[in-house]
Amino acid sequence: MSLESIALIGVMTLLSIFLGTDILWLLVGYSSTDAATDPTLLDTVEPLYQMSTQRLSFVFAVLLLGAVVINLVSHTRTEVYLLRIGLGGLLIYMMLVLSGLLAVNHQSAWLLWPRMLAALVSFWSFLHYAMNPKL
């Protein structure tokens, strides 16, 4: 198995963690605060969200390193531009995460939709590249 294939599998596996986390926060975390009548529930959910984002930063660093490696090693499949789109999606995701960490007064919740969209674009790009025929 080539370094490209190993890195591609690793990137897609780690990226699925972030997609799952963001989808969980969208469907359960912040959706439940919209339905709640107690305003202190958001005060409880926000620190959990911030902590989960901070704790996943090491995993994201490994993910980003893998995406860079995939873009630098020799390519065995067609449509290499998909790797650049995937890396670009990860960089946009990183900027959105960092801006969410800097947000105050519960303003980071609106960033979940663009974060999930950036992660999906990245995942689909890597997946589409993986499904391309080898040269």
C-alpha positions as MATLAB code, in Angstrom:
seq = 'MSLESIALIGVMTLLSIFLGTDILWLLVGYSSTDAATDPTLLDTVEPLYQMSTQRLSFVFAVLLLGAVVINLVSHTRTEVYLLRIGLGGLLIYMMLVLSGLLAVNHQSAWLLWPRMLAALVSFWSFLHYAMNPKL';
ca = [
       0.000    0.000    0.000;
       1.402    3.403   -0.958;
       1.955    6.356    1.365;
      -0.723    8.179   -0.603;
      -3.310    5.472    0.124;
      -2.424    5.297    3.821;
      -2.624    9.080    4.196;
      -5.891    9.181    2.258;
      -7.481    6.560    4.512;
      -6.215    8.372    7.603;
      -7.450   11.766    6.448;
     -10.906   10.476    5.580;
     -11.176    8.604    8.889;
     -10.137   11.605   10.987;
     -12.311   13.941    8.932;
     -15.335   11.770    9.701;
     -14.742   12.514   13.415;
     -15.141   16.227   12.769;
     -18.171   15.750   10.561;
     -19.796   13.594   13.228;
     -19.008   16.085   15.973;
     -20.411   19.033   14.049;
     -23.525   17.136   13.040;
     -24.059   16.091   16.659;
     -23.784   19.683   17.824;
     -26.132   20.856   15.068;
     -28.785   18.206   15.603;
     -28.638   17.750   19.364;
     -26.529   20.359   21.106;
     -27.775   23.676   19.859;
     -31.126   22.400   18.628;
     -32.034   21.408   22.169;
     -31.164   24.886   23.440;
     -33.584   26.413   20.935;
     -36.417   24.304   22.325;
     -35.518   24.878   25.962;
     -37.218   27.541   27.993;
     -34.374   27.821   30.492;
     -31.800   30.381   29.286;
     -29.088   28.839   31.458;
     -29.046   25.724   29.260;
     -27.066   27.617   26.650;
     -24.655   28.648   29.384;
     -24.138   24.928   30.048;
     -23.806   23.823   26.418;
     -21.410   26.556   25.290;
     -18.480   25.502   27.557;
     -18.957   21.883   26.454;
     -18.812   22.952   22.835;
     -15.707   25.074   23.426;
     -13.974   22.242   25.311;
     -14.735   19.645   22.640;
     -13.358   21.972   19.986;
     -10.181   22.560   21.981;
      -9.661   18.868   22.764;
      -9.966   17.880   19.114;
      -7.243   20.334   18.080;
      -4.494   17.669   18.236;
      -6.561   15.335   16.054;
      -7.117   18.189   13.625;
      -3.369   18.899   13.498;
      -2.755   15.256   12.508;
      -5.564   15.495    9.945;
      -4.105   18.655    8.433;
      -0.639   17.093    8.314;
      -2.074   14.078    6.478;
      -3.813   16.328    3.962;
      -0.568   18.182    3.302;
       1.294   14.871    2.888;
      -1.283   13.666    0.354;
      -0.807   16.864   -1.627;
       3.006   16.543   -1.607;
       3.593   12.838   -2.352;
       3.542   11.457   -5.874;
       0.023   10.872   -7.106;
      -1.279    7.580   -8.447;
      -4.777    8.710   -9.410;
      -6.262   11.177  -11.864;
      -7.890   14.509  -10.973;
      -5.260   15.685   -8.504;
      -7.035   19.060   -8.186;
      -9.480   17.325   -5.823;
      -6.690   17.057   -3.260;
      -6.230   20.835   -3.353;
      -9.962   21.359   -2.886;
      -9.895   18.971    0.080;
      -6.975   20.798    1.682;
      -8.638   24.150    1.002;
     -11.815   22.935    2.686;
      -9.799   21.914    5.732;
      -8.115   25.319    5.895;
     -11.488   27.071    5.719;
     -12.757   24.695    8.414;
      -9.757   25.601   10.588;
     -10.404   29.339   10.165;
     -14.053   28.867   11.135;
     -13.086   26.836   14.208;
     -10.569   29.446   15.309;
     -13.042   32.283   14.817;
     -15.585   30.281   16.843;
     -13.113   29.926   19.688;
     -12.651   33.679   19.713;
     -16.400   34.369   19.669;
     -18.029   35.642   22.820;
     -21.623   35.731   24.037;
     -22.705   32.484   22.381;
     -21.944   33.709   18.854;
     -20.083   30.549   17.798;
     -23.248   28.496   17.226;
     -23.933   30.108   13.843;
     -20.517   28.905   12.621;
     -21.553   25.244   12.813;
     -23.339   25.253    9.450;
     -20.417   26.748    7.493;
     -18.017   24.473    9.405;
     -20.011   21.402    8.475;
     -20.240   22.548    4.852;
     -16.456   23.095    4.653;
     -15.824   19.661    6.187;
     -18.270   18.032    3.758;
     -16.631   19.674    0.746;
     -13.256   18.461    1.966;
     -14.515   14.934    2.648;
     -16.272   14.666   -0.720;
     -13.149   15.910   -2.506;
     -10.916   13.313   -0.846;
     -13.536   10.608   -1.403;
     -13.929   11.501   -5.073;
     -10.153   11.427   -5.491;
      -9.963    8.023   -3.783;
     -12.573    6.653   -6.171;
     -10.668    7.818   -9.274;
      -8.895    5.201  -11.357;
      -5.188    4.775  -10.821;
      -2.809    5.984  -13.501;
];
